[in-house]
Amino acid sequence: MTATLATPLRVLFVIPGEAEGNSMIFARRQAGGLKREGVAVECFYLRSRTSPALLLREYFRLRGRIDRKSTRL
């Protein structure tokens, strides 16, 4: 059953790793399932999970994505 909303639901998945490959397959499946239900889904892939310098850069890259899309948290 799909609910109808005045404003379409948008979901941003934050997934560690590359956009291609077999890692984090469960998150990719969840995103695909939501897309099939009509939810606007975007995936943000973290380039690093361990490097403090890269994580800081990823933080700003994620903030830019959220600001551009006027995402509600």
Buried (B, 14 or more C-beta within 10 A) or exposed (E): EEEEEEEEEBBBBEBBBEEEEEEBEEBBEBBEEBEEEEBEBBBBBBEBEEEEEEEEEBEEEBEEBEEEEEEEE
